[in-house]
Amino acid sequence: MLPAAGVSLSAFLLFALLLPGWGHALLLASVVAAWLVDRELGKDLTLIGLGIAIVSTTSVEADVSWDRFLTIGTVLTLAFVVPLAVDRLVYRRRAITFPWRTGQPWLPMQKAYVVAVPLLGWAILPFYFIRSGAYQNWPHITTGSELVRFFLGVNFVGLWDELFFIITCFALLRRHFGVWTANVLQAVIFVSFLWELGYRSWGPLLTIPFALLQGWIFTRTKSLTYVVVVHLLFDVIVFLAIIHAHNPHWIPIFIY
């Protein structure tokens, strides 16, 4: 438990507190400890640690300038692809999988939740972004090109969140821990990343439940498709709410 908790805490130091020296030292010590405790735990925490370390090589604060757009996109892609490649090519296994299709139809409750998510986002997100001032952590969009990059960036990060935090971090942690232990550990990494991205002030009151809920939903559905759909629907409202916060006369569909 201690090595896994150390890996999660290293993400908090790296992304939330911006303490790279302490964060990297804790990450390395935790991975080494995991190998000493259990070989399989060492393998899995190494994969998670690789992703965290790669993300930590650049700031992930929201920015749609071309250089940052391409840099962040490249770093996040590598943070997922490198652990996947090590799992397949070095470990010679398939611990990271992509359950896009489960063959099971969505239950009525699942369909209802898909509808409820954007409605909840519409009711909550503008209030959060505007009242807390957190929308200022995202760039003020002034051109059509920036608008397209912002939309693509929001959706890319939403998809990446599920690929890294759920089917990589959460799934690997589940190989060693119970559902809620693994869920809390991945949520610490998830929420720390979102804090650096821009969900600050009282943002964790939203991001912590969301991170835990995504892990729980994936456990129940075993469907990557479902958690991605939920996340991207929510992120559509994130995109609209931030644009509206910067330009109140645009998209006047919110009440706050």
C-alpha positions in Angstrom: 0.0 0.0 0.0 2.7 2.5 0.9 4.5 2.4 -2.5 1.2 2.9 -4.3 0.2 5.7 -2.1 3.7 7.3 -2.6 3.2 7.2 -6.4 -0.2 8.9 -6.1 1.2 11.5 -3.6 4.1 12.2 -6.0 1.5 13.4 -8.6 0.1 15.7 -5.9 3.5 17.2 -5.3 4.3 17.4 -9.0 1.0 18.8 -10.4 -0.8 20.4 -7.5 2.1 21.8 -5.5 4.6 22.1 -8.4 7.5 20.7 -6.4 9.4 18.7 -9.0 12.4 17.8 -6.9 10.4 16.4 -4.0 7.8 14.9 -6.4 10.3 13.0 -8.6 12.2 11.8 -5.5 9.1 10.4 -4.0 8.0 8.8 -7.3 11.4 7.1 -7.7 11.5 5.9 -4.1 8.0 4.6 -4.3 8.6 2.6 -7.5 11.9 1.2 -6.2 10.0 0.2 -3.0 7.3 -1.5 -5.0 9.9 -3.7 -6.8 11.3 -4.7 -3.4 7.9 -5.6 -2.0 6.4 -7.4 -5.0 7.6 -7.8 -8.6 4.2 -7.4 -10.2 3.4 -4.4 -8.2 6.7 -3.0 -9.2 5.9 -3.5 -12.9 2.5 -1.8 -12.6 3.7 1.1 -10.6 6.6 1.6 -13.0 4.0 2.0 -15.8 2.0 4.5 -13.8 5.2 6.3 -12.7 6.4 6.5 -16.3 3.2 8.3 -17.3 3.4 10.7 -14.4 7.0 11.5 -15.0 6.4 12.2 -18.7 3.5 14.5 -17.9 5.7 16.3 -15.4 8.2 17.3 -18.1 6.0 20.3 -19.2 3.3 22.6 -17.7 -0.2 21.4 -18.5 -1.8 24.8 -17.7 -4.4 25.4 -20.3 -3.0 27.3 -23.3 -4.1 27.3 -27.0 -1.0 28.9 -28.5 0.3 26.7 -31.3 3.5 25.7 -29.5 1.8 24.8 -26.2 -1.1 23.1 -28.0 1.4 20.8 -29.9 3.7 20.4 -26.9 1.0 19.4 -24.4 -0.6 17.1 -27.0 2.7 15.4 -27.6 3.5 15.0 -24.0 0.1 13.6 -23.0 0.2 11.2 -25.9 3.6 9.9 -24.9 2.4 9.6 -21.3 -0.1 7.0 -22.4 1.7 5.4 -25.3 5.0 4.7 -23.5 3.5 2.7 -20.6 1.4 0.9 -23.1 4.4 0.0 -25.2 6.4 -1.1 -22.2 3.4 -3.3 -21.1 3.3 -4.9 -24.6 6.9 -5.0 -25.7 8.9 -5.3 -22.5 6.6 -7.1 -20.1 5.1 -9.2 -22.9 1.6 -9.0 -21.5 -1.7 -7.1 -21.9 -2.5 -5.6 -18.6 -3.6 -2.4 -20.3 -6.6 -3.2 -22.5 -9.2 -1.3 -24.4 -12.8 -2.5 -23.7 -14.5 -0.3 -26.2 -17.2 -2.8 -26.9 -18.6 -5.1 -24.1 -21.4 -6.6 -26.1 -23.8 -5.5 -23.4 -26.6 -2.9 -24.1 -26.7 0.1 -21.9 -29.2 -0.2 -19.1 -32.0 2.4 -18.7 -30.2 3.9 -15.7 -27.0 4.2 -17.8 -28.9 5.9 -20.6 -30.5 8.3 -18.1 -27.1 9.2 -16.7 -25.8 10.1 -20.1 -28.7 12.6 -20.4 -28.2 13.8 -16.8 -24.5 14.5 -17.1 -24.7 17.5 -19.5 -27.7 18.8 -17.6 -25.8 18.7 -14.4 -22.8 20.4 -16.1 -25.1 23.1 -17.4 -26.4 23.8 -13.9 -23.1 23.6 -12.0 -20.2 24.5 -14.3 -21.0 28.2 -15.1 -21.6 28.8 -11.4 -18.2 27.3 -10.6 -16.1 28.9 -13.3 -17.6 32.4 -13.0 -18.2 32.7 -9.2 -14.7 31.3 -8.4 -13.0 33.1 -11.2 -11.4 29.8 -12.3 -12.4 30.5 -15.9 -9.4 32.9 -16.0 -7.1 29.8 -15.8 -8.2 29.2 -19.4 -7.2 31.5 -22.3 -9.6 34.2 -23.6 -10.5 33.0 -27.1 -10.5 35.8 -29.7 -10.1 34.0 -33.1 -11.7 31.2 -35.0 -8.4 29.2 -35.0 -8.1 29.5 -31.2 -11.7 28.4 -30.8 -11.1 25.2 -32.9 -7.9 24.5 -31.0 -9.6 25.0 -27.7 -12.4 22.7 -28.7 -10.0 20.0 -29.9 -7.8 20.4 -26.8 -10.7 20.0 -24.4 -11.9 16.9 -26.1 -8.4 15.4 -26.5 -7.7 15.9 -22.8 -11.1 14.4 -21.9 -10.3 11.3 -23.9 -6.8 11.1 -22.6 -8.1 11.3 -19.0 -10.0 8.1 -19.5 -7.1 6.4 -21.3 -4.5 7.3 -18.7 -6.4 7.6 -15.4 -8.9 4.8 -15.8 -7.6 2.1 -18.1 -4.0 2.7 -17.1 -3.8 3.9 -13.5 -7.1 2.6 -12.2 -6.9 -0.7 -14.1 -3.3 -1.4 -13.0 -4.0 -0.5 -9.4 -7.1 -2.9 -9.4 -4.7 -5.8 -10.0 -3.4 -5.3 -6.5 -6.1 -3.4 -4.5 -9.9 -3.4 -3.9 -12.1 -1.1 -6.0 -12.3 1.9 -3.6 -8.6 1.7 -2.6 -7.6 1.8 -6.3 -10.2 4.4 -7.0 -9.0 6.8 -4.4 -5.4 6.3 -5.5 -6.2 7.1 -9.1 -8.4 10.0 -8.1 -5.5 11.7 -6.3 -3.5 11.6 -9.5 -6.5 12.6 -11.6 -7.5 15.6 -9.4 -3.9 16.8 -9.0 -3.5 16.9 -12.8 -6.8 18.7 -13.2 -5.7 21.3 -10.6 -2.7 22.2 -12.7 -4.8 22.2 -15.8 -7.0 24.9 -14.3 -9.7 23.5 -12.0 -8.6 25.5 -8.9 -10.2 27.4 -6.1 -13.0 25.0 -5.0 -12.7 23.0 -8.2 -11.7 19.8 -6.2 -15.2 19.8 -4.8 -16.3 18.9 -8.4 -13.3 17.0 -9.7 -12.9 14.6 -6.7 -16.5 13.2 -7.0 -16.1 13.1 -10.8 -12.9 11.2 -10.7 -14.3 8.7 -8.2 -17.5 8.3 -10.1 -15.7 7.6 -13.4 -13.7 4.8 -11.7 -16.8 3.4 -10.1 -18.8 3.5 -13.4 -16.0 1.8 -15.2 -16.0 -1.0 -12.6 -19.7 -1.5 -13.0 -19.9 -1.3 -16.8 -16.4 -2.6 -17.8 -16.9 -0.2 -20.8 -14.3 2.3 -21.9 -16.8 3.6 -24.5 -19.3 4.5 -21.8 -16.9 6.4 -19.5 -15.5 8.3 -22.5 -19.0 9.2 -23.7 -19.9 10.5 -20.2 -16.6 12.5 -20.0 -16.9 14.1 -23.4 -20.5 15.1 -22.9 -19.4 16.8 -19.7 -16.5 18.4 -21.5 -18.8 19.9 -24.1 -20.4 21.9 -21.3 -17.0 22.8 -19.9 -16.0 24.2 -23.3 -19.3 26.2 -23.6 -19.1 27.5 -20.1 -15.6 28.7 -20.3 -16.3 30.5 -23.6 -19.4 32.1 -22.1 -17.5 33.1 -19.0 -14.9 35.0 -21.1 -17.5 36.4 -23.5 -20.9 36.7 -21.6 -22.7 37.8 -24.7 -21.7 34.5 -26.4 -23.8 31.3 -25.8 -26.2 33.0 -23.4 -27.8 29.7 -22.3 -26.6 29.5 -18.7 -28.1 30.5 -15.4 -25.8 31.2 -12.5 
